[in-house]
Each structure stands twice: as structure tokens, then as C-alpha cells.
Amino acid sequence: MERIGAHSHIHGLGLDDSLEPRMSSQGMIGQGPARRAAGIILRMVQEGKIAGRSILMAGPPSTGKTAIAMGMAQTLGKDVPFVSLAASEIYSLEMSKTESLTQAFRRAIGVRIKEETEIIEGEVVEIQVDRSVTGATKTGRLTLKTTDMETVYDLGTKMIDQLTKEKVLAGDVVQIDKASGRIIKLGRSYGRARDYDALGADTKFVQCPDGELQTRKEVQHTVSLHEIDVINSKSQGFLALFAGDTGEIKPELREQINGKVSEWREEGKAEIVPGVLFIDEVHMLDIECFSFLNRALESELAPLVVMASNRGMTQIRGTKYQSPHGIPLDLLDRVLIISTQKYSDEDIKEIIRVRAVEEDVTFEDDALDSLTTIGATASLRYALNLIAPSSLSATRRKATAVAVEDVRNAFRLFADTQRSLQFIEEQQDLMMFGTKMMNGTAAPAAATEAMQTD
């Protein structure tokens, strides 16, 4: 089941090969200079030329800072670690602030481990399984072929169970890791294409392998430093990765792991893959966390740290001093700042259109113009939140497209920030702890006290 999120329409930064931003691409609209700057940073990350640096995306609320970060994550792919962290999270974890930041740093650093293994790859010709009288033991034979040769392999109980689990049939192209016995079904052989109607439209067809059945291949695994820490932690162990309760890890253990990884790098067995750590609402960090970031960015194993803030001159948490974006000046001096600007009316209209397609909602042209005006005068987020209520109003009328009256109904039912503030100012005296309420409750109390005195 797929759910539609605030940024589920983002699939990248929307840049061409020369890192020039397209007008509307991969869910990204507008913010051309900011997207181009993010693309340049990403290119440096992918080439391994930047790590231990810090980027700050600063701009008013609802100007696409988190969307750009999500686009960066989509562009990096699965091989490069991307860790997203809200600054306020570190105060609710059952560990120290510096430990939670350390774990976030090490989750954002990947180790690409290279190893050679024996691989058997071929097309399944026949599978024969023989069971004993009691059924307790199973033996069998597996016939595999390539375009050049054909071989019969003896099977034990474990391999038979693996073949059954993967639902391997004659005509499938499989890959078997000889060391671990792991079986990967690559697809269906083109020689069985005549069975297409019986197998279904989602069947993947591949060519029958050529050459030798058994070959040596270099296999790469990418794990994060934090995963290595947890697996080697005696107090937690491998299962802590699934439980999520990793606890605090001793610095001595991390130093040993860093030394081992350095040895692997020198021997050519592994390489470091610096990823990206995204810290949203960075002004929520306090002075202790900022001091830690200053030191952590200078370490040899450090990712690219991308921060986002929508604050102007703000008090640094934990101090009485003010600073731009709520970040100390010594840390600001280390960062490259990417500014995001307020969206134009054309950009707002295109964003609403893209989100409507994502939510499977059809708008009439007048309704789309009306919602664009609301987004320009109130806020973009408020306009995007009105898409679903407007769609429900149109469905109730049994209409296929959202009309202006549906947008008006949603606008009338749900107040934006400005109208809510106006309502509070008008009704302040009737609210709890308002002036009239306080006077109204104080008068009977004073009268009761006077009667008791008399």
C-alpha cells in the first residue's frame, strides 16, 4: 500500500546533464538557483570530492527546503547513504545528545566492501527431488545449462528448501552463491517465451547465460559505519539493528572499527562512501550540539552535513545571544549557504497542478486559478491542504472535476493562519484567560467574599 505524503511527488532535483534546472521536472518546480547549487554539491559527493563540509539551506517557510533535500536523496540512489534527522529528535532519545549525533554521523558514512565469491549461474533444465519413506530426508538433482555447457548438481535438504522457497521452476535463470547457498532468481529464459500468457504480464525474461556455469565474481556490499558498530557491540549485537534500541556505544569500540576499516582501505578490500546527513530545523539544536558539530566536521570520517532553517535573527538555544538562523557564528563561517526564495504565482500554480495529479484530483481551470490565489495570499501549504477537502466536496456533488464552489466550501470550512489570528483578536475577551472572562469570574468571587464579610 502506498500513501501520499507531503513530498511523495519528488523524484529528484530536476536538473539536466549540465546541472541546469528544468522548469518543471521530477516533481521540482521553481527555486532554480537553489536546485543548481544542490546539484553541484551532489556531483561533488558522487565523485567523492567533498566530505566533512556543511551546507545551510535558509529561507522563509514553505519555500521548498525539505523538498530539495528529498530530491538530493532521490538523486543519490541507494548506494550512497542519506540520513534525515529532525533537530528536536535528539532530545527525546534515551541517550546523550552527542551520542545520538554521533550515531547519525556514522549512519551517513558507508563502507563499500569488496569480496570475490564463487557464483553458479545458468538456466534450470530439470529439478528432481527424491524423498525418503518417512519424508524426513530429501535429496535431489539440479540440471543447469548455459549456451556452452550443461551440468548436473546434487542437492541437499537445505538447497531443496531454498529452491522451493524461491519457487524455482524449469526454465528459470538462477544465480547461486556457492559459499552461502543463497539462490537468486534472475528471471525467465527467453526460450520459455511461449509460456508468456500462462505466466502473466509481470514475468521478467532474460537471456540464457553463456560461457562457464561456475565463475568468480566480485561482489560489493555497502553497509554504514553505524551498522558495523552495532554488530560488533557485545552488549547489543546484530538483533539491535532490528529492534532499533542500539543504546550508547563505547568510543573504544568505534576506534577499533575505524582502525579496521583503514586497514581494509589500504588492502583494497573496502572504500569509504561519504553520504549526506540532513538536519531539519537546525535552530532547535543547542550550543552543546553546535560545539559537537564543529569538532565532528573536522574528523577524518565525516559526511556532508546539510542543514535547513527558516529562522532569521534568533536566540541560540542554551545561550542569551542572538545569531543569524540561530546558529553560532563560528559554525556559520564553515558552511556554504543556499538561499530559497518565495515562489512566484506561476510556480505556485504548477506545484498545485503536480500535487493534484499525485493525489489523483482533477481541477477545472477556474478552480485551479482560485486555489493559486489562495496559495499566493495565504500560504502554499494551506492551498495544498485544501486539495483533498475540495475533492471530497466535488465527489459529494457527483462531479468529475473540482469547481470553484468546491474550493470556496473548503476555504470557508478551514481557516488559514491569518483568518485564525483575526478570529482570536476579535474573540479574545471570550477566550479562556481573556479580559472579560477574567472580569466575569472575578465579580462573583468578590461578591461572595463581601457577603461572607457582612
C-alpha positions as semicolon CSV with decimal commas, in nm:
position;residue;x (nm);y (nm);z (nm)
1;M;0,000;0,000;0,000
2;E;0,137;0,340;-0,098
3;R;0,041;0,652;0,093
4;I;0,063;1,003;-0,047
5;G;0,298;1,214;0,164
6;A;0,393;1,580;0,159
7;H;0,690;1,510;-0,071
8;S;0,592;1,181;-0,236
9;H;0,589;1,358;-0,575
10;I;0,962;1,440;-0,552
11;H;1,177;1,206;-0,762
12;G;1,495;1,414;-0,800
13;L;1,630;1,767;-0,837
14;G;1,504;1,811;-1,194
15;L;1,844;1,902;-1,343
16;D;1,982;1,821;-1,688
17;D;2,328;1,677;-1,759
18;S;2,488;2,022;-1,732
19;L;2,319;2,076;-1,391
20;E;2,083;2,338;-1,532
21;P;1,741;2,330;-1,361
22;R;1,441;2,244;-1,577
23;M;1,126;2,450;-1,529
24;S;0,924;2,152;-1,402
25;S;1,086;1,812;-1,373
26;Q;1,088;1,517;-1,130
27;G;0,834;1,697;-0,911
28;M;1,056;2,004;-0,861
29;I;0,924;2,346;-0,964
30;G;1,100;2,682;-0,929
31;Q;1,392;2,754;-0,693
32;G;1,631;2,724;-0,990
33;P;1,947;2,870;-0,828
34;A;1,898;2,666;-0,509
35;R;1,845;2,343;-0,706
36;R;2,150;2,410;-0,921
37;A;2,363;2,473;-0,611
38;A;2,234;2,148;-0,459
39;G;2,315;1,967;-0,785
40;I;2,674;2,093;-0,778
41;I;2,712;1,971;-0,419
42;L;2,566;1,632;-0,515
43;R;2,805;1,598;-0,809
44;M;3,096;1,655;-0,571
45;V;2,955;1,396;-0,329
46;Q;2,912;1,137;-0,605
47;E;3,271;1,193;-0,723
48;G;3,396;1,158;-0,366
49;K;3,548;1,505;-0,366
50;I;3,363;1,652;-0,071
51;A;3,309;1,531;0,285
52;G;3,324;1,692;0,622
53;R;3,158;2,002;0,481
54;S;2,836;2,170;0,580
55;I;2,557;2,326;0,374
56;L;2,281;2,551;0,512
57;M;1,953;2,594;0,323
58;A;1,798;2,911;0,457
59;G;1,472;3,069;0,353
60;P;1,115;3,153;0,459
61;P;0,872;2,874;0,546
62;S;0,717;2,683;0,255
63;T;0,996;2,761;0,005
64;G;1,099;2,402;-0,072
65;K;1,398;2,343;0,158
66;T;1,289;1,994;0,263
67;A;1,177;1,919;-0,094
68;I;1,529;1,996;-0,220
69;A;1,673;1,766;0,047
70;M;1,435;1,489;-0,062
71;G;1,539;1,549;-0,423
72;M;1,903;1,512;-0,320
73;A;1,822;1,180;-0,152
74;Q;1,643;1,051;-0,463
75;T;1,930;1,158;-0,690
76;L;2,198;0,992;-0,474
77;G;2,040;0,647;-0,509
78;K;2,056;0,356;-0,267
79;D;2,433;0,310;-0,269
80;V;2,514;0,648;-0,110
81;P;2,378;0,685;0,246
82;F;2,127;0,963;0,312
83;V;2,015;1,016;0,671
84;S;1,737;1,259;0,761
85;L;1,714;1,393;1,115
86;A;1,488;1,650;1,282
87;A;1,690;1,854;1,530
88;S;1,429;1,811;1,804
89;E;1,459;1,429;1,786
90;I;1,781;1,421;1,984
91;Y;1,605;1,549;2,298
92;S;1,359;1,255;2,310
93;L;1,609;0,970;2,270
94;E;1,724;0,765;2,567
95;M;2,087;0,859;2,513
96;S;2,304;1,168;2,530
97;K;2,275;1,435;2,263
98;T;2,630;1,386;2,142
99;E;2,580;1,009;2,119
100;S;2,267;1,049;1,904
101;L;2,450;1,290;1,674
102;T;2,748;1,054;1,656
103;Q;2,521;0,767;1,553
104;A;2,357;0,990;1,290
105;F;2,702;1,083;1,155
106;R;2,810;0,719;1,130
107;R;2,481;0,613;0,968
108;A;2,560;0,868;0,694
109;I;2,901;0,712;0,615
110;G;2,901;0,396;0,406
111;V;3,169;0,131;0,371
112;R;3,169;-0,044;0,033
113;I;3,319;-0,388;0,097
114;K;3,454;-0,585;-0,198
115;E;3,490;-0,962;-0,195
116;E;3,527;-1,237;-0,452
117;T;3,291;-1,532;-0,441
118;E;3,211;-1,841;-0,646
119;I;2,890;-1,792;-0,846
120;I;2,694;-2,059;-1,035
121;E;2,468;-1,901;-1,295
122;G;2,259;-2,080;-1,553
123;E;1,918;-2,184;-1,680
124;V;1,732;-2,458;-1,491
125;V;1,672;-2,757;-1,717
126;E;1,529;-3,000;-1,463
127;I;1,477;-3,037;-1,086
128;Q;1,441;-3,387;-0,941
129;V;1,357;-3,434;-0,572
130;D;1,363;-3,777;-0,400
131;R;1,206;-3,818;-0,057
132;S;1,268;-4,099;0,190
133;V;0,989;-4,331;0,303
134;T;0,934;-4,126;0,620
135;G;0,977;-3,796;0,438
136;A;1,237;-3,674;0,687
137;T;1,524;-3,653;0,440
138;K;1,521;-3,512;0,088
139;T;1,780;-3,546;-0,187
140;G;1,774;-3,435;-0,544
141;R;1,950;-3,329;-0,860
142;L;1,955;-2,992;-1,032
143;T;2,041;-2,966;-1,401
144;L;2,173;-2,626;-1,512
145;K;2,288;-2,515;-1,853
146;T;2,443;-2,222;-2,035
147;T;2,470;-2,175;-2,408
148;D;2,802;-2,365;-2,395
149;M;2,760;-2,641;-2,136
150;E;2,524;-2,838;-1,913
151;T;2,593;-2,985;-1,565
152;V;2,403;-3,188;-1,304
153;Y;2,443;-3,088;-0,936
154;D;2,349;-3,296;-0,631
155;L;2,113;-3,121;-0,389
156;G;2,081;-3,148;-0,013
157;T;1,784;-3,064;0,208
158;K;1,890;-2,700;0,253
159;M;1,920;-2,631;-0,120
160;I;1,590;-2,806;-0,194
161;D;1,417;-2,585;0,064
162;Q;1,577;-2,276;-0,093
163;L;1,456;-2,374;-0,440
164;T;1,107;-2,436;-0,305
165;K;1,104;-2,103;-0,121
166;E;1,211;-1,908;-0,432
167;K;0,960;-2,108;-0,643
168;V;1,226;-2,202;-0,897
169;L;1,091;-2,398;-1,196
170;A;1,242;-2,543;-1,511
171;G;1,318;-2,257;-1,749
172;D;1,415;-2,006;-1,476
173;V;1,758;-1,841;-1,486
174;V;1,911;-1,855;-1,136
175;Q;2,226;-1,739;-0,963
176;I;2,363;-1,948;-0,673
177;D;2,622;-1,821;-0,425
178;K;2,837;-2,128;-0,368
179;A;2,965;-2,010;-0,027
180;S;2,631;-1,926;0,136
181;G;2,395;-2,132;-0,081
182;R;2,178;-1,825;-0,146
183;I;1,966;-1,855;-0,461
184;I;1,858;-1,552;-0,662
185;K;1,602;-1,597;-0,939
186;L;1,709;-1,360;-1,219
187;G;1,408;-1,422;-1,442
188;R;1,258;-1,650;-1,703
189;S;1,458;-1,767;-2,004
190;Y;1,361;-1,627;-2,344
191;G;1,339;-1,988;-2,460
192;R;1,020;-2,014;-2,249
193;A;0,860;-1,703;-2,400
194;R;0,580;-1,917;-2,540
195;D;0,454;-1,959;-2,182
196;Y;0,401;-1,583;-2,154
197;D;0,021;-1,597;-2,139
198;A;0,026;-1,865;-1,870
199;L;0,285;-1,687;-1,652
200;G;0,138;-1,338;-1,652
201;A;0,241;-0,994;-1,777
202;D;0,479;-0,925;-1,485
203;T;0,718;-1,209;-1,580
204;K;1,074;-1,089;-1,645
205;F;1,256;-1,258;-1,933
206;V;1,637;-1,275;-1,952
207;Q;1,891;-1,431;-2,184
208;C;2,034;-1,774;-2,109
209;P;2,388;-1,715;-1,969
210;D;2,686;-1,806;-2,187
211;G;3,030;-1,940;-2,102
212;E;3,114;-2,138;-1,789
213;L;2,849;-2,226;-1,532
214;Q;3,080;-2,155;-1,237
215;T;3,263;-1,823;-1,230
216;R;3,435;-1,598;-0,979
217;K;3,268;-1,260;-0,940
218;E;3,349;-0,954;-0,732
219;V;3,054;-0,876;-0,507
220;Q;3,009;-0,540;-0,336
221;H;2,818;-0,480;-0,016
222;T;2,759;-0,130;0,123
223;V;2,697;-0,101;0,497
224;S;2,712;0,202;0,722
225;L;2,968;0,253;0,997
226;H;2,684;0,255;1,249
227;E;2,571;-0,091;1,140
228;I;2,927;-0,219;1,187
229;D;2,932;-0,056;1,533
230;V;2,608;-0,225;1,637
231;I;2,701;-0,568;1,502
232;N;3,034;-0,559;1,688
233;S;2,883;-0,424;2,010
234;K;2,893;-0,704;2,270
235;S;2,611;-0,554;2,473
236;Q;2,370;-0,518;2,179
237;G;2,463;-0,748;1,894
238;F;2,313;-0,790;1,548
239;L;1,948;-0,805;1,664
240;A;1,970;-0,445;1,788
241;L;1,957;-0,333;1,424
242;F;1,601;-0,468;1,401
243;A;1,490;-0,365;1,749
244;G;1,610;-0,006;1,699
245;D;1,732;0,016;2,059
246;T;2,105;0,035;1,999
247;G;2,194;0,220;2,319
248;E;2,522;0,403;2,365
249;I;2,830;0,251;2,202
250;K;3,170;0,284;2,365
251;P;3,424;0,514;2,194
252;E;3,694;0,243;2,225
253;L;3,488;0,012;2,004
254;R;3,447;0,283;1,741
255;E;3,822;0,348;1,741
256;Q;3,890;-0,022;1,681
257;I;3,638;-0,028;1,394
258;N;3,791;0,285;1,241
259;G;4,132;0,118;1,252
260;K;3,998;-0,198;1,090
261;V;3,825;-0,002;0,815
262;S;4,150;0,186;0,749
263;E;4,328;-0,149;0,710
264;W;4,065;-0,266;0,462
265;R;4,111;0,056;0,263
266;E;4,487;0,007;0,243
267;E;4,442;-0,355;0,134
268;G;4,187;-0,256;-0,132
269;K;3,910;-0,458;0,030
270;A;3,688;-0,160;0,108
271;E;3,634;0,206;0,032
272;I;3,461;0,484;0,221
273;V;3,138;0,623;0,075
274;P;3,068;0,960;0,242
275;G;2,694;1,022;0,241
276;V;2,466;1,308;0,341
277;L;2,325;1,391;0,685
278;F;2,024;1,622;0,660
279;I;1,933;1,810;0,980
280;D;1,598;1,986;0,951
281;E;1,504;2,278;1,180
282;V;1,869;2,308;1,283
283;H;1,797;2,612;1,503
284;M;1,644;2,368;1,755
285;L;1,993;2,238;1,841
286;D;2,155;2,393;2,148
287;I;2,505;2,534;2,198
288;E;2,641;2,197;2,312
289;C;2,528;2,029;1,989
290;F;2,675;2,309;1,779
291;S;3,007;2,270;1,958
292;F;2,998;1,897;1,882
293;L;2,923;1,966;1,514
294;N;3,225;2,197;1,494
295;R;3,453;1,919;1,613
296;A;3,281;1,635;1,424
297;L;3,310;1,814;1,089
298;E;3,689;1,820;1,129
299;S;3,721;1,443;1,179
300;E;3,851;1,218;0,903
301;L;3,527;1,017;0,885
302;A;3,260;1,282;0,837
303;P;2,969;1,303;0,589
304;L;2,835;1,607;0,410
305;V;2,603;1,782;0,658
306;V;2,305;1,963;0,504
307;M;2,109;2,184;0,745
308;A;1,783;2,372;0,696
309;S;1,639;2,666;0,889
310;N;1,352;2,912;0,836
311;R;1,457;3,150;1,117
312;G;1,612;3,496;1,088
313;M;1,792;3,658;1,382
314;T;1,719;3,408;1,657
315;Q;1,849;3,333;2,003
316;I;2,094;3,045;2,011
317;R;1,934;2,775;2,221
318;G;2,111;2,740;2,555
319;T;2,251;3,095;2,549
320;K;2,125;3,453;2,573
321;Y;2,291;3,557;2,247
322;Q;2,127;3,605;1,909
323;S;2,273;3,495;1,577
324;P;2,154;3,459;1,215
325;H;1,936;3,146;1,177
326;G;2,001;3,061;1,545
327;I;2,345;2,916;1,455
328;P;2,670;3,031;1,622
329;L;2,892;3,245;1,402
330;D;3,188;3,005;1,422
331;L;2,975;2,730;1,267
332;L;2,816;2,967;1,015
333;D;3,168;3,053;0,899
334;R;3,217;2,688;0,796
335;V;2,901;2,644;0,591
336;L;2,800;2,721;0,235
337;I;2,460;2,892;0,244
338;I;2,195;2,819;-0,018
339;S;1,906;3,067;-0,014
340;T;1,550;2,979;-0,114
341;Q;1,309;3,247;-0,232
342;K;0,931;3,282;-0,215
343;Y;0,754;3,107;-0,502
344;S;0,601;3,313;-0,783
345;D;0,234;3,277;-0,876
346;E;0,326;3,067;-1,182
347;D;0,533;2,833;-0,966
348;I;0,252;2,801;-0,710
349;K;0,006;2,712;-0,985
350;E;0,239;2,444;-1,126
351;I;0,306;2,299;-0,779
352;I;-0,069;2,273;-0,711
353;R;-0,118;2,105;-1,050
354;V;0,158;1,849;-0,976
355;R;0,018;1,775;-0,630
356;A;-0,333;1,738;-0,775
357;V;-0,201;1,475;-1,018
358;E;-0,023;1,300;-0,728
359;E;-0,348;1,292;-0,528
360;D;-0,550;1,190;-0,837
361;V;-0,766;1,503;-0,831
362;T;-0,887;1,688;-1,143
363;F;-0,936;2,067;-1,126
364;E;-1,127;2,295;-1,355
365;D;-0,919;2,590;-1,481
366;D;-1,113;2,845;-1,272
367;A;-1,079;2,631;-0,959
368;L;-0,704;2,597;-1,015
369;D;-0,673;2,975;-1,053
370;S;-0,874;3,026;-0,735
371;L;-0,653;2,786;-0,539
372;T;-0,342;2,959;-0,680
373;T;-0,471;3,294;-0,550
374;I;-0,525;3,138;-0,207
375;G;-0,170;2,999;-0,212
376;A;-0,025;3,339;-0,305
377;T;-0,220;3,535;-0,043
378;A;-0,235;3,285;0,245
379;S;0,036;3,018;0,211
380;L;0,132;2,742;-0,031
381;R;0,094;2,470;0,233
382;Y;-0,258;2,587;0,315
383;A;-0,354;2,576;-0,054
384;L;-0,212;2,224;-0,090
385;N;-0,406;2,113;0,218
386;L;-0,731;2,229;0,053
387;I;-0,691;1,988;-0,242
388;A;-0,833;1,686;-0,059
389;P;-1,133;1,867;0,104
390;S;-1,218;2,028;-0,232
391;S;-1,205;1,686;-0,398
392;L;-1,442;1,540;-0,137
393;S;-1,682;1,830;-0,193
394;A;-1,680;1,760;-0,568
395;T;-1,736;1,388;-0,507
396;R;-2,036;1,470;-0,292
397;R;-2,182;1,665;-0,587
398;K;-2,101;1,361;-0,808
399;A;-1,880;1,584;-1,021
400;T;-1,572;1,457;-1,205
401;A;-1,368;1,775;-1,155
402;V;-1,325;2,023;-0,870
403;A;-1,505;2,351;-0,936
404;V;-1,467;2,697;-0,782
405;E;-1,758;2,635;-0,544
406;D;-1,578;2,327;-0,403
407;V;-1,269;2,535;-0,333
408;R;-1,486;2,800;-0,168
409;N;-1,655;2,541;0,052
410;A;-1,317;2,411;0,171
411;F;-1,189;2,767;0,218
412;R;-1,496;2,854;0,426
413;L;-1,471;2,543;0,647
414;F;-1,098;2,553;0,719
415;A;-0,930;2,875;0,830
416;D;-0,579;2,977;0,734
417;T;-0,333;3,134;0,977
418;Q;-0,432;3,494;0,902
419;R;-0,807;3,437;0,950
420;S;-0,743;3,231;1,263
421;L;-0,537;3,515;1,407
422;Q;-0,810;3,765;1,319
423;F;-1,070;3,544;1,489
424;I;-0,858;3,524;1,805
425;E;-0,818;3,903;1,813
426;E;-1,193;3,952;1,776
427;Q;-1,290;3,684;2,031
428;Q;-1,001;3,736;2,272
429;D;-1,227;3,860;2,551
430;L;-1,439;3,544;2,532
431;M;-1,146;3,305;2,529
432;M;-1,007;3,138;2,838
433;F;-0,794;3,384;3,035
434;G;-0,935;3,667;2,827
435;T;-1,015;4,007;2,979
436;K;-1,394;3,969;3,004
437;M;-1,371;3,611;3,120
438;M;-1,134;3,713;3,398
439;N;-1,363;4,001;3,498
440;G;-1,670;3,780;3,475
441;T;-1,529;3,520;3,710
442;A;-1,377;3,776;3,944
443;A;-1,705;3,963;4,007
444;P;-1,897;3,672;4,166
445;A;-1,594;3,583;4,373
446;A;-1,574;3,940;4,505
447;A;-1,948;3,942;4,577
448;T;-1,922;3,612;4,768
449;E;-1,636;3,748;4,974
450;A;-1,832;4,065;5,055
451;M;-2,135;3,862;5,167
452;Q;-1,916;3,650;5,393
453;T;-1,769;3,965;5,543
454;D;-2,111;4,112;5,610
